[in-house]
Amino acid sequence: STETIKITAKNVNVFYGDKQAINDVSIDIATEHVTAFIGPSGCGKSTFLRTLNRMNDTIPGCSVQGNIE
């Protein structure tokens, strides 16, 4: 079967001022699949989800680099 990609992120970097919170994340998220982000506290899971939802756009000093489609 062929997977249909719903969201693709390529080389995503997120900065809060000078502090880099996410470093070069790339992932394809397929439709009809469950995707989980698992990791220790402070590793960037919530920051990445906020980036996908464009919630970081409202945070002063936050900048996002890379491509999300």
WOPE-V801343 format. One record per residue. PSI is psi in degrees with one decimal (* if undefined). Layout:
BEGIN
psi: [PSI:PSI]
END
This chain:
BEGIN
psi: [149.6:126.9:138.8:124.2:125.5:-42.5:135.1:133.0:130.4:124.2:49.7:128.4:135.9:133.0:139.0:95.2:-122.8:-11.4:124.8:119.8:-31.1:134.8:106.7:55.1:130.2:133.0:144.9:130.5:117.8:154.2:158.7:27.6:155.9:129.0:129.2:140.4:117.8:134.2:174.0:164.8:133.6:8.3:-7.4:8.8:-53.4:-37.5:-42.3:-42.6:-41.5:-35.0:-43.6:-36.6:1.7:24.8:-22.7:-16.4:-23.1:-2.5:116.6:136.0:-5.4:132.0:145.3:132.1:155.0:-165.6:128.0:123.0:*]
END
